[in-house]
Amino acid sequence: MRLTQDEQFLIKRIVAEIFGADAALWLFGSRVDDTKRGGDVNLYVVPVAQDDLFMKRVRCLGRLEAVLLYPVDLVVHEAGRDLPIYRIAA
C-alpha cells in the first residue's frame, strides 16, 4: 500500500469524523499495489447513516485533499443503489 502510516491515520480520522466511526472504508486503485504508479487516492466509504451524503462527501473531499496534497476520488455508497463502482471498489 502506497500510503504512509500518517496518511492512513488522517484518512481514517477524517472519514470517521464526517461519516461516523461505524462507516466502512476501503482503499482501491493503484495505491493498493506497491508496484504501480499513480498519484490519486481512491477511497470507498459505506456509511451507516445515509443522511446528507452529498454535503458529507464534499466536506470529506476538501479536508482529505487539503491534508494529503494530492487528488482524492471518493466513492460514497448510497443505500438502495447498485452501481458497478461499488463492486469494483469493495
Secondary structure as GFF3:
##gff-version 3
##sequence-region A 1 90
A	DSSP	alpha_helix	5	19	.	.	.	ID=ss1
A	DSSP	beta_strand	24	28	.	.	.	ID=ss2
A	DSSP	three_ten_helix	30	32	.	.	.	ID=ss3
A	DSSP	beta_strand	41	46	.	.	.	ID=ss4
A	DSSP	alpha_helix	53	68	.	.	.	ID=ss5
A	DSSP	beta_strand	72	76	.	.	.	ID=ss6
A	DSSP	alpha_helix	84	89	.	.	.	ID=ss7
###
